[in-house]
Amino acid sequence: MRFPASYARQMGELQKEAYGPRGDPNRHLSLDQLEAGLRALPAPGRGRGNLKLIVRRHPDGEREKLEQARLSPEEGVPGDGWNRRPPRDPEGQLTVMRADLASLIANGQDLTLFGDNLFVELDLSAEHLPAGTRIRLGEATVEASALPHDGCSKFKGRFGQDALRFVQARETRCENRRGIYWKVVDAGEVRVGDPIEILSRPAGARPIGASARPAPNP
């Protein structure tokens, strides 16, 4: 199969992007420690929440914390790695993770290490946010994607084998411990601290993580 020259150029640009930051093995937690830490966390917000962190990924592997950004269907987070990763699938536009769960896994490491765009105080489980759920985030509207957000070799390298098992376990996969994807429906400004509100949930929606499509690495 022959691909257009523009696609080949895009792939070449993608391959030039740096691996990104590496984790500290001394900070890796055991599976028992992670499960115990999760049980100690307060129940996440349902229906409403707030935005704790916005991150933009640069080609050199650096991650930039933003106080605000204008989310759009065309760009997601302006200047983020999604814009440089063909085929720029809208279903994988924004990577989102629970902030408290990310802090537990990171164990003192910076949350930008994950490579996710948004860290939130909100229940991201498939039960609470089935695919197709519409969400108001600041001045923007986003939608929960069915594309599964799974741990990868980078995640394992940064947080350890037990952390990968913690987020990938089949019996708890519906909790979306690794996070989920959102796509931008209506553009708007978002700021750290902005409220998050569930606008609608579709009846009979497919749970997040049910899709077999591969997800891009953060």
C-alpha positions in Angstrom: 0.0 0.0 0.0 1.3 3.5 -0.9 0.8 6.4 1.4 0.7 10.0 0.3 3.9 12.0 0.7 2.3 14.3 3.3 1.6 11.3 5.5 5.2 10.1 5.2 6.4 13.6 6.2 4.0 13.5 9.2 5.4 10.1 10.3 8.9 11.4 10.0 8.1 14.4 12.2 6.5 12.1 14.7 9.6 9.9 14.9 11.7 12.9 15.7 9.8 13.7 18.9 11.7 12.9 22.1 10.7 10.1 24.4 9.9 12.6 27.2 10.9 12.5 30.9 11.9 9.3 32.6 10.6 8.2 35.9 12.4 7.5 39.1 12.5 3.8 40.0 12.9 4.6 43.6 9.4 6.1 43.5 7.7 3.0 42.1 5.1 1.6 44.4 4.1 -2.0 44.9 0.6 -3.2 43.8 -0.3 -3.6 47.5 0.7 -0.1 48.2 -1.3 1.3 45.3 -4.4 -0.6 46.2 -4.1 0.5 49.8 -3.6 4.1 48.7 -6.6 3.9 46.5 -8.8 2.7 49.3 -7.7 5.7 51.4 -8.7 8.2 48.8 -12.0 10.0 49.1 -14.7 9.1 46.6 -14.3 11.2 43.4 -16.9 13.8 42.5 -19.9 12.7 40.5 -21.8 15.1 38.3 -19.5 18.0 39.1 -15.8 18.5 39.6 -13.0 20.9 38.7 -9.9 21.1 36.6 -6.6 20.8 38.5 -3.9 20.9 35.8 -3.4 21.6 32.1 -0.4 20.2 30.3 1.0 20.8 26.8 3.6 18.3 25.3 6.4 19.7 23.2 8.4 17.9 20.4 11.6 17.9 22.5 9.8 15.9 25.2 9.3 18.8 27.6 5.9 19.2 29.3 4.5 22.7 30.0 2.0 23.5 32.7 -0.6 26.0 31.5 -2.8 28.2 33.6 -5.3 28.4 30.8 -5.8 27.3 27.2 -8.3 27.6 24.4 -9.5 24.1 23.6 -10.9 23.6 20.0 -12.0 20.7 17.8 -9.2 21.6 15.4 -6.3 21.7 17.8 -7.3 20.2 21.2 -4.7 21.9 23.4 -2.9 24.4 21.1 0.6 23.2 20.4 0.2 19.8 22.0 1.6 16.6 20.7 -1.8 15.5 19.4 -1.5 18.1 16.7 1.7 16.4 15.5 0.6 12.8 15.6 -1.1 11.4 12.5 -3.9 10.7 11.9 -5.0 13.2 14.6 -8.0 11.1 15.6 -10.5 13.3 17.4 -11.4 10.3 19.7 -7.9 10.5 21.2 -7.6 14.3 21.3 -7.4 15.0 25.0 -6.0 12.6 27.6 -7.6 13.0 31.0 -6.8 11.5 34.4 -8.0 11.8 38.0 -5.6 14.1 39.8 -5.7 12.3 43.1 -5.1 8.9 41.5 -2.3 10.3 39.4 -0.7 11.7 42.5 -0.9 8.3 44.2 0.8 6.5 41.3 3.4 9.3 40.8 4.4 9.1 44.5 6.0 12.5 44.6 7.0 12.8 41.0 5.6 15.6 38.9 2.2 14.9 37.3 3.5 16.1 33.9 5.4 12.8 33.8 2.2 11.0 32.7 1.9 12.8 29.4 -1.8 13.5 29.9 -3.3 16.9 29.1 -5.9 17.4 31.8 -6.0 16.3 35.5 -9.3 16.6 37.1 -11.3 16.0 40.3 -14.1 13.9 38.8 -15.2 10.3 38.6 -13.9 9.0 35.3 -15.3 5.5 35.5 -17.2 3.9 32.6 -20.3 3.9 34.8 -20.2 7.6 35.5 -18.8 8.8 32.1 -19.9 6.4 29.4 -18.8 7.2 25.9 -20.8 10.0 24.4 -21.2 11.9 27.7 -21.2 15.6 27.1 -19.3 17.7 29.7 -18.9 21.4 30.3 -15.3 22.3 31.1 -14.8 26.0 31.7 -16.2 27.7 28.5 -15.7 24.6 26.3 -17.8 21.5 25.7 -16.1 18.1 25.5 -17.3 14.6 24.9 -16.1 11.3 26.5 -14.6 9.0 23.9 -14.9 5.2 23.6 -11.2 4.9 22.7 -9.5 3.0 25.6 -6.7 4.9 27.4 -4.3 2.1 28.4 -1.0 2.0 30.0 2.0 1.5 27.7 5.7 0.7 27.8 6.4 4.4 28.7 4.0 4.2 31.6 5.7 1.0 32.9 9.1 2.6 32.6 8.0 5.7 34.5 5.9 4.2 37.2 6.8 0.5 37.3 5.3 -2.9 36.4 3.0 -3.0 39.4 1.6 0.4 38.5 0.8 -0.9 35.0 -0.9 -3.9 36.5 -2.8 -1.6 38.8 -4.3 0.4 35.9 -4.7 -2.5 33.5 -6.3 -5.2 35.7 -9.3 -6.7 33.8 -11.5 -6.8 36.9 -11.1 -3.1 37.6 -10.6 -1.9 34.0 -14.1 -0.2 34.0 -12.8 2.2 36.7 -10.5 3.8 34.1 -7.6 4.2 36.5 -5.3 5.2 33.7 -7.8 7.8 32.6 -9.9 8.4 29.5 -10.0 10.4 26.3 -12.1 13.5 25.6 -12.7 15.2 22.3 -13.6 18.9 22.0 -17.1 19.6 20.7 -17.4 23.3 21.2 -14.3 25.5 21.5 -13.7 27.6 24.6 -11.2 28.9 27.2 -10.4 26.7 30.1 -8.5 27.6 33.2 -7.0 25.7 36.2 -9.7 25.7 38.8 -12.6 25.8 36.3 -15.7 23.8 37.2 -16.6 20.7 35.4 -20.3 19.8 34.9 -21.9 16.8 33.3 -24.4 18.0 30.7 -25.8 14.7 29.3 -25.3 11.0 29.2 -26.5 9.0 26.1 -28.9 6.1 26.8 -27.3 2.8 26.1 -23.9 4.2 25.5 -20.9 1.8 25.0 -18.7 1.9 28.1 -15.3 3.6 27.8 -12.6 1.0 27.1 -14.9 -1.4 25.1 -13.4 -0.4 21.8 -10.6 -2.5 20.3 -8.9 0.4 18.5 -5.3 1.0 19.5 -4.6 4.2 21.5 -1.7 6.6 20.9 1.1 6.7 23.4 1.4 9.9 25.5 
